[in-house]
């Protein structure tokens, strides 16, 4: 199946592919014959690192587009509106289709309609995990809430920066750093006063995670304004990023995976920042990888990257459906068959969704941009 690969940066396809594979592993590890402790450790870590890569990469790519737009055009509501419309064309159609599909599955499994309470409608405006833990329904939607609120608030933060500083570059940098510090302080206040659960009480709450995407915007800012050094020191920064991630991963495995509820003060506040910095340090080197060295592997990586959003939306649904069908058709419970079958099912489903639903909306967005 032909996919659009023109002008893609293969290094970012690698990161996106890694991110979605980590997430898929996190939610399908229970189908592998590992010990319960190993499964739990890997489930928490792979899910976390996969989402963090998505946050930084999304912040970088969207932030770069936003910063370049501000360089070409004056800051105005028309510019902001165009930015929002482009993001919404990209994210909302697939999200709302996913919401419908999960609601149908919920009805078939529980014989009752999920959207029967006022709280359930918070999903429509991405508020289901704004001030309270994310519900069990459509669990991966928590990250989409973080991203959508980030897209909505980014122009506002830029406006505040422009209000304080006349020079646009100085205004944007102050806004970026200011938001990162502000969100970190919010985590500090929340943890100091309530000592919440690391995952549901900190990691998955929208206001406490916006700094991860803003760290990606910071990387985009540095790329645009210090491009020569960005390229010159890419290898050294990459190595530094790997070392930071190794150290953070060691801390994560020792302090968080044994019991996220009892994770320490540092893990609930600053570990997010260090992981974000480590991943952001990979960006200069990865942005320099323009093409795949191996054509076959390159096609697999690029295809996985292209369908990663559809994969993210559909994969838990596909796992449930495949296992349900398998249990009805076969009496022998072979975990490895369930694992492989689930992966095949959500790659097929995501490819179909991308080709016939996600991509047409993206094309519509591009036609609208050209007409304007």
Secondary structure, DSSP 8 states (H G I E B T S, - for coil): -----TT--HHHHHHHHHHHHHHHHHHHGGGS---HHHHHHHHHHHHHHHHHHHHHHHHHHHHHHHHHHHHHS---HHHHHHHHHHHHHHHHHHHHHHHHHHHHHHHHHHSS-STTSGGGGGGGGT-TTSSS---STTTTHHHHHHHHHHHHHHHHHHHHHHHH-SSHHHHHHHHHHHHHHHHHHHHHHHHHHH---TIIIIIT-GGGTHHHHHHHHHHHHHHHHSHHHHHHTHHHHHHHHHHHHHHHHHHHHHHTTT-GGG--HHHHHTHHHHHHHHHHTTHHHHHT--S-SSHHHHHHHHHHHHTHHHHHHHHHHHHHHHHHHHHHH-SS--HHHHHHHHHHHHHHHHHHHIIIIIHHHHHHHHHHHHH-
